[in-house]
């Protein structure tokens, strides 16, 4: 059974900022980044049970970009909430609380 995925509003800003950044580096790279993030979200929708890394948050690493998707799973409601697209070089204190 697929889970419903809720993406919190700040995540959209994080994705847009990263897409813009990668497009400035190389035309088309932003689209590649966006497609990879979309694929990761689909993986989470199908199987959200990745390792719990921080409190109740789970992390899914993005394969070719230095990001992790930070999310929580509500098994009873079959809902996943994505809280952050976190760049791995950021200070871990910036993780959701």
Secondary structure, 3 states (H helix, E strand, C coil): CCCEEEECHHHHHHHHHHHHHHHHHCCCHHHHHHHHHHHHHHHHHHCCCCCEEECCEEEEECCCCCEEEEEEEECCCCEEEEEEEEECCCCHHHCCC
